[in-house]
Amino acid sequence: MTATIDPSTEAKPGSPVRLAGLRRGYGQVTALDGLDLDIAPGELVSLLGPSGCGKTTALRIVAGLEHSDSGAVFVDGKDITKVPANKRDMAMVFQSYSLFPNLTAGENVAFGLRLRGVSPAERRKRAGELLELVGLTQHYDRYATQMSGGQQQRVALARALAIEPKVLLLDEPLSALDAKVRVQLRDEIRSLQQRLGITTLFVTHDQEEALSMSDRVAVMNAGRLEQCASPDEVYTRPATPFVAAFVGAMNRIGGIASGTEVEVLGQRLAVTQPPEVPAGAKVTALVRPESVLLTPAVAGLVRVARSSFRGPVTRVTVELADGTEVDSDLPSSAAVDLRPGTLADIRFAPEPVMVIQ
C-alpha cells in the first residue's frame, strides 16, 4: 500500500525524465525527428507547437501508449522504453475528462487505488484528501453529469494524482473549457504541481498557457525541438526565426544590416544574432508589437490603418510608405488620439531584435 497523501505535505522531489533521440514516422510523415529533451526533477515542461509538430506523439511515447521507431525514454536514469504503459508509474490527464459516468467523483478518484489493492477505508480516505486538494470536498458523491466541465477536470486531475505517479502527463487538459475556467484551472494546476513537486510534461498549443505555467517551454516544429528555455527567454530571446514568429505576435519590417546592428526606419537596433550578410544588405527585422512606439504627429511618417481596443491595451496598426503594416500594442490611454487615418511618428524600444534575410 502506498503512503497517504496529506494536503499539507511539502513538495517531494520528483523524478528526472530524459527523452533521447526519439524518432517516429507514419508512412511518409515524420512525427518525431530525433527529439532530445531532459526534464529535471519536479519541473514542469510544456511542449508547444503547431498541429502536427509531434508534441502529442512525444507525450504518448513517454506514456507508453505508442512506441518509437528509435530512441529511448529514461525515468530516474532507467530505460523504460520497452516497459508497458501500466508499469511505468505515470498518470495522464486528457483533453476529454474521461470520467467513468457510473462512478461518483470519489469513486473515480479511488479507481486506480482499487486496482492496486488498497483497502476500501484507505481508498475513501485518500480520495477525500485529494478532492479537498482540488477544492471539491463537497462533490465526493456527485456523478459526472452533476458537475461542470471544470469540476470534472479537477476530478480527473485528482484521480491521476491518487496513485502518486513519478511523472504527470497533461495532454491539452484545458482546451475543452471556457476561457474564464481555463485561466482559473491552469493557475490551480500550476500551484498544485509546485506544491507536490511532481515532474510534469504538459502538451498545449496555447502559447499563453505554456508561458504562464511552465518552468521551461519546449517549442517544437516538424518533429524537432527548436528551443527549450524559460518562458521569458523563449519570448524575449527566441533561438530561431520559427520561435520568434510562432511565440507571440511579431512584425516583419525591412531594414539594412550593419554588423551587430540593423537600421530600421532610421533607427539603429542591436541584433540578437547578427546575420551572415555584408553591411548594407537588405534584411528583415522581427519586432514585437509592444516594442513599437507611436505618437500622433501632423507630419508623421506613418498613417494609422486601424485600431483594436483590448482593455488596458489597444493594438494600433499603421501603414508604412511601402505599404507594410506594422502592429503596435500601446496602453489604451496612449492610443486615444491614434484614430484610423491620422498620422503618427514611429520609433522602436531600444531592445535587441532578431534579423532574417
C-alpha positions as CSV (number, residue, x, y, z in Angstrom):
1,M,0.0,0.0,0.0
2,T,1.3,3.4,-0.9
3,A,1.6,6.3,1.6
4,T,-1.3,8.6,2.3
5,I,-1.2,12.0,0.6
6,D,-1.6,14.7,3.1
7,P,-2.7,18.1,1.5
8,S,-0.3,19.9,3.9
9,T,2.7,17.9,2.9
10,E,5.6,19.8,1.4
11,A,6.8,19.2,-2.1
12,K,8.6,16.0,-2.7
13,P,11.5,15.7,-5.1
14,G,10.2,14.5,-8.5
15,S,11.9,12.1,-10.9
16,P,14.1,13.2,-13.8
17,V,12.9,12.3,-17.3
18,R,15.1,12.1,-20.4
19,L,14.0,11.7,-24.0
20,A,16.9,10.6,-26.1
21,G,16.8,10.7,-29.9
22,L,13.1,9.8,-30.3
23,R,12.0,9.1,-33.8
24,R,8.6,8.2,-35.0
25,G,7.2,8.0,-38.5
26,Y,3.8,7.2,-40.0
27,G,4.3,6.2,-43.6
28,Q,5.8,9.2,-45.4
29,V,5.1,11.5,-42.4
30,T,7.9,12.1,-39.8
31,A,6.2,12.9,-36.5
32,L,9.4,13.0,-34.4
33,D,12.9,13.6,-35.9
34,G,15.4,12.8,-33.2
35,L,13.8,14.5,-30.2
36,D,16.2,15.1,-27.2
37,L,14.8,16.6,-24.0
38,D,15.8,16.5,-20.4
39,I,13.3,17.3,-17.6
40,A,14.6,18.0,-14.2
41,P,13.0,16.5,-11.0
42,G,9.9,18.4,-10.1
43,E,10.0,20.6,-13.2
44,L,7.0,21.4,-15.5
45,V,8.0,21.5,-19.1
46,S,5.5,22.4,-21.8
47,L,5.7,21.0,-25.4
48,L,4.4,23.9,-27.5
49,G,4.0,24.0,-31.3
50,P,1.5,24.0,-34.2
51,S,-0.7,21.0,-35.0
52,G,1.3,18.1,-36.4
53,C,4.6,19.2,-34.9
54,G,4.9,15.9,-32.9
55,K,4.2,17.1,-29.3
56,T,1.3,14.7,-28.7
57,T,3.3,11.8,-30.3
58,A,6.1,12.5,-27.9
59,L,3.8,12.6,-24.9
60,R,2.2,9.3,-25.9
61,I,5.6,7.6,-26.3
62,V,6.6,8.8,-22.8
63,A,3.3,7.3,-21.5
64,G,3.9,4.0,-23.3
65,L,0.8,4.4,-25.4
66,E,2.8,4.5,-28.6
67,H,6.3,3.1,-29.5
68,S,9.1,5.0,-31.1
69,D,11.0,3.8,-34.1
70,S,14.2,4.5,-32.4
71,G,15.5,6.4,-29.3
72,A,14.7,5.8,-25.6
73,V,12.8,7.2,-22.6
74,F,14.5,7.3,-19.2
75,V,13.0,7.9,-15.8
76,D,15.2,8.1,-12.8
77,G,18.0,7.1,-15.1
78,K,16.4,3.8,-16.0
79,D,15.5,2.9,-19.6
80,I,11.7,2.3,-19.7
81,T,11.3,2.3,-23.5
82,K,10.1,-1.3,-23.5
83,V,8.1,-1.1,-20.2
84,P,4.3,-1.4,-20.7
85,A,2.2,1.6,-20.1
86,N,0.6,0.2,-16.9
87,K,4.1,-0.5,-15.4
88,R,5.6,3.0,-15.9
89,D,4.3,4.6,-12.8
90,M,2.9,7.6,-14.7
91,A,-0.5,9.3,-14.8
92,M,-2.1,11.1,-17.7
93,V,-4.9,13.7,-17.9
94,F,-6.5,14.0,-21.3
95,Q,-8.4,16.8,-23.0
96,S,-11.6,14.9,-22.5
97,Y,-12.4,14.4,-18.9
98,S,-12.6,10.6,-19.3
99,L,-14.5,10.1,-16.0
100,F,-16.4,6.8,-15.5
101,P,-20.1,8.0,-15.7
102,N,-21.4,5.3,-13.5
103,L,-19.0,6.2,-10.7
104,T,-19.1,9.2,-8.3
105,A,-16.3,11.7,-8.1
106,G,-14.9,9.9,-5.1
107,E,-15.1,6.5,-6.7
108,N,-13.4,7.9,-9.9
109,V,-10.5,9.2,-7.8
110,A,-10.2,5.9,-5.9
111,F,-10.3,3.8,-9.1
112,G,-6.6,3.4,-9.5
113,L,-6.2,2.6,-5.8
114,R,-8.8,-0.1,-6.1
115,L,-6.8,-1.7,-8.9
116,R,-3.7,-1.6,-6.7
117,G,-5.5,-3.5,-3.9
118,V,-5.8,-0.6,-1.4
119,S,-8.4,-1.2,1.2
120,P,-11.9,0.4,0.9
121,A,-11.4,2.5,4.0
122,E,-8.0,3.8,2.8
123,R,-9.3,4.4,-0.7
124,R,-12.1,6.6,0.7
125,K,-9.8,8.5,2.9
126,R,-7.3,9.2,0.2
127,A,-10.0,10.1,-2.4
128,G,-11.4,12.6,0.2
129,E,-8.0,14.1,0.7
130,L,-7.4,14.5,-3.0
131,L,-10.8,16.1,-3.6
132,E,-10.0,18.5,-0.8
133,L,-6.7,19.2,-2.6
134,V,-8.5,20.3,-5.8
135,G,-11.3,22.1,-3.9
136,L,-14.1,19.6,-4.4
137,T,-14.7,18.2,-0.9
138,Q,-18.5,18.6,-1.2
139,H,-18.6,16.7,-4.6
140,Y,-17.5,13.3,-3.3
141,D,-20.8,11.6,-4.1
142,R,-21.7,13.5,-7.3
143,Y,-21.6,11.9,-10.8
144,A,-20.0,13.5,-13.8
145,T,-23.4,14.7,-15.2
146,Q,-23.9,16.7,-11.9
147,M,-20.6,18.6,-12.3
148,S,-19.3,21.3,-14.6
149,G,-16.5,20.8,-17.1
150,G,-14.0,22.5,-14.8
151,Q,-15.1,20.3,-11.9
152,Q,-14.8,17.2,-13.9
153,Q,-11.3,18.1,-15.0
154,R,-10.4,18.7,-11.3
155,V,-11.6,15.2,-10.5
156,A,-9.6,13.8,-13.5
157,L,-6.5,15.5,-12.0
158,A,-7.2,14.2,-8.5
159,R,-7.6,10.7,-10.0
160,A,-4.2,11.0,-11.7
161,L,-2.5,12.1,-8.5
162,A,-4.1,9.4,-6.4
163,I,-1.6,6.7,-7.4
164,E,1.3,9.1,-6.6
165,P,2.9,8.8,-10.0
166,K,6.6,9.6,-10.7
167,V,5.5,11.6,-13.7
168,L,2.4,13.5,-14.6
169,L,1.4,13.9,-18.2
170,L,-1.1,16.5,-19.3
171,D,-2.5,16.3,-22.9
172,E,-4.1,19.7,-23.5
173,P,-6.3,19.2,-20.4
174,L,-7.8,22.7,-20.6
175,S,-8.7,23.1,-24.2
176,A,-12.3,22.0,-23.8
177,L,-13.1,24.6,-21.1
178,D,-14.3,28.1,-21.5
179,A,-11.8,30.9,-21.2
180,K,-12.5,32.0,-17.6
181,V,-12.4,28.5,-16.2
182,R,-9.4,27.7,-18.2
183,V,-7.4,30.6,-16.7
184,Q,-8.5,29.6,-13.2
185,L,-7.7,26.0,-13.6
186,R,-4.3,26.5,-15.1
187,D,-3.3,28.5,-12.1
188,E,-4.6,25.8,-9.8
189,I,-2.8,23.1,-11.7
190,R,0.5,25.0,-11.6
191,S,0.1,25.7,-7.9
192,L,-0.7,22.1,-7.1
193,Q,2.2,20.8,-9.3
194,Q,4.7,23.0,-7.4
195,R,3.2,22.1,-4.1
196,L,3.6,18.3,-4.8
197,G,6.9,18.7,-6.6
198,I,5.8,16.2,-9.3
199,T,7.7,16.1,-12.6
200,T,5.2,17.2,-15.3
201,L,5.2,17.1,-19.1
202,F,2.4,19.4,-20.5
203,V,1.3,19.4,-24.1
204,T,-0.5,22.5,-25.4
205,H,-1.0,24.6,-28.5
206,D,-1.9,27.6,-26.3
207,Q,1.0,30.0,-26.0
208,E,-0.4,31.8,-23.0
209,E,-0.8,28.5,-21.1
210,A,2.7,27.5,-21.9
211,L,4.3,30.8,-21.0
212,S,2.3,31.2,-17.7
213,M,2.5,27.7,-16.4
214,S,5.9,26.3,-17.3
215,D,9.4,26.3,-15.8
216,R,10.6,25.8,-19.4
217,V,8.9,25.8,-22.8
218,A,10.0,23.4,-25.5
219,V,9.0,24.8,-28.8
220,M,8.6,22.1,-31.5
221,N,8.4,22.3,-35.3
222,A,8.1,19.4,-37.8
223,G,9.2,16.8,-35.2
224,R,12.2,18.8,-34.0
225,L,13.0,20.8,-30.9
226,E,13.6,24.5,-32.0
227,Q,14.3,25.8,-28.5
228,C,13.8,24.8,-24.8
229,A,14.2,27.6,-22.3
230,S,12.4,29.6,-19.7
231,P,9.2,31.4,-20.9
232,D,11.0,34.7,-20.6
233,E,13.9,33.6,-22.7
234,V,11.7,32.0,-25.4
235,Y,9.7,35.2,-25.7
236,T,12.5,37.8,-25.5
237,R,15.4,35.8,-26.9
238,P,14.0,33.3,-29.5
239,A,16.7,31.0,-30.8
240,T,15.3,30.6,-34.3
241,P,13.1,32.6,-36.7
242,F,10.4,30.0,-36.3
243,V,10.3,30.5,-32.5
244,A,10.3,34.3,-33.0
245,A,7.3,34.1,-35.3
246,F,5.4,31.4,-33.5
247,V,5.6,32.6,-29.9
248,G,3.6,35.8,-29.6
249,A,2.9,38.4,-32.3
250,M,5.8,39.6,-34.5
251,N,6.2,42.4,-37.0
252,R,8.4,41.9,-40.1
253,I,10.0,45.3,-41.1
254,G,12.6,45.9,-43.8
255,G,16.0,47.1,-42.6
256,I,19.6,47.5,-43.5
257,A,22.3,45.3,-41.9
258,S,25.2,47.0,-40.2
259,G,27.4,44.4,-38.4
260,T,25.8,43.8,-34.9
261,E,23.1,46.4,-35.6
262,V,20.3,46.8,-38.1
263,E,18.9,50.2,-39.3
264,V,15.1,50.2,-39.3
265,L,13.3,53.4,-40.4
266,G,16.3,55.5,-39.5
267,Q,16.8,53.9,-36.0
268,R,19.7,51.6,-35.2
269,L,18.8,48.5,-33.2
270,A,21.0,45.8,-31.7
271,V,20.7,42.4,-33.3
272,T,20.5,39.2,-31.2
273,Q,22.1,37.0,-33.8
274,P,23.9,39.1,-36.5
275,P,23.2,37.6,-39.9
276,E,26.0,36.5,-42.2
277,V,25.4,39.2,-44.7
278,P,27.6,42.2,-45.8
279,A,27.0,45.6,-44.3
280,G,24.4,47.4,-46.3
281,A,22.4,44.3,-47.2
282,K,18.7,44.4,-47.1
283,V,17.3,42.3,-44.2
284,T,14.0,41.8,-42.3
285,A,13.9,42.8,-38.6
286,L,11.5,40.9,-36.3
287,V,10.0,43.4,-33.8
288,R,7.4,42.7,-31.2
289,P,4.2,45.0,-31.2
290,E,5.0,46.1,-27.6
291,S,8.3,47.4,-28.9
292,V,6.7,49.7,-31.5
293,L,6.1,53.1,-30.1
294,L,3.7,55.6,-31.8
295,T,2.9,59.2,-31.1
296,P,0.5,61.4,-33.1
297,A,2.2,63.9,-35.4
298,V,1.0,66.3,-38.0
299,A,3.8,65.4,-40.4
300,G,4.2,61.8,-39.2
301,L,5.8,59.1,-41.3
302,V,3.1,56.5,-40.9
303,R,-0.7,56.5,-41.2
304,V,-3.0,54.7,-38.8
305,A,-4.9,52.0,-40.7
306,R,-7.0,50.6,-37.8
307,S,-7.1,50.1,-34.1
308,S,-8.5,47.4,-31.8
309,F,-9.4,48.1,-28.2
310,R,-8.4,45.2,-25.9
311,G,-9.0,46.6,-22.5
312,P,-5.8,48.0,-20.9
313,V,-4.0,47.6,-24.3
314,T,-5.0,48.8,-27.7
315,R,-3.5,47.4,-30.9
316,V,-2.8,50.1,-33.4
317,T,-1.9,49.1,-36.9
318,V,-0.1,51.6,-39.1
319,E,0.9,51.6,-42.7
320,L,4.5,52.4,-43.8
321,A,5.3,54.3,-47.0
322,D,5.9,51.0,-48.8
323,G,2.6,49.6,-47.8
324,T,3.9,47.3,-45.0
325,E,1.6,47.1,-42.0
326,V,3.1,47.3,-38.5
327,D,1.2,46.5,-35.2
328,S,1.8,48.4,-32.0
329,D,0.5,47.4,-28.6
330,L,0.0,50.6,-26.6
331,P,-1.6,51.4,-23.3
332,S,-5.1,52.3,-24.2
333,S,-4.8,55.7,-22.6
334,A,-1.9,56.5,-25.1
335,A,-3.8,55.4,-28.1
336,V,-6.8,57.7,-27.7
337,D,-5.6,60.1,-30.4
338,L,-4.4,57.4,-32.8
339,R,-7.6,57.0,-34.8
340,P,-7.7,55.5,-38.3
341,G,-6.5,58.0,-40.9
342,T,-4.3,60.0,-38.5
343,L,-0.6,60.4,-39.0
344,A,2.0,59.3,-36.4
345,D,5.7,59.1,-35.7
346,I,7.1,55.7,-35.2
347,R,10.1,54.6,-33.2
348,F,11.3,51.4,-31.5
349,A,12.2,50.4,-28.0
350,P,16.0,50.1,-27.6
351,E,15.9,46.3,-27.4
352,P,17.7,43.7,-29.4
353,V,15.8,42.2,-32.3
354,M,16.2,39.1,-34.5
355,V,17.1,39.7,-38.1
356,I,16.4,37.3,-41.1
357,Q,17.3,37.6,-44.8
